[in-house]
C-alpha cells in the first residue's frame, strides 16, 4: 500500500479531517460547513469584537485556514472546532488592539505630550523622524524587534520565533525601545510638533 493511501486511511479511521491530505474533506464539504456555521461564527465574533468588518474577517480567516490545508479537524467536532477557532482569533485581535493602545500610551505617559499633525505631510515627517531615530539609536536587535512588532504587526510570540529569542527578550527590548523613543520625542525632537 502506498504511503499516501496509508496516510489517508489512517486519517479517515481516526475520524479526522486533514485538509492537507484532503483524505476526508473536499472543497464542497468546506462550503457545506461554511453554509451551515457561518451565521453562528459571525455572531460569536460580533459579540466579542463589536465590529462587523473585523468579525467577517475573523470568520473568513478560519475558513481560509481550512482551505489552506494546514488544519486538522475531527469530523464529529466540526462545530466546536469552528466556534473555538473564531473565539481564539477574536482574542488575538483584541490582544493586538490592547498592545497598540498600550504602545500609544507609552509614548505619551507621564509627560502629557502628544504628537499632533495638521496634515498628511506632517504625519509623514513624524514617521520619517521616528524611523530615523530607530535606525540611529537602537541596537540592531532592538531595531529588528521594533520593526517586526510595530511595522509588520507581528505578535510578540511571532517576533520571538522569527528572531530565535525568547518572548521575554522581545518584551524587554520593546519596553526599552519605547521608553527611549518616548523620551526622545518628549524632549529632543525639533522636527516634530509637540503639544502639552
Protein Blocks (a to p, Z undefined) as FASTA:
>chain_A
ZZklmmmmmmmmnopacfklommbcfklmmmmmmmmmmmmmmmmmmmnopaklmmmmmmm
mmmmmmnopaccdfklmmmmmmmmmmmmmmmmmmmmmmmmmmmmmmmgonlpacddfbfk
lmmmmmmmmmmmmmmmpcfklmmmmmmmmmnopafklmmmmnopafklmmmmmmmmmmmm
mmmmmmmmmkbccdZZ
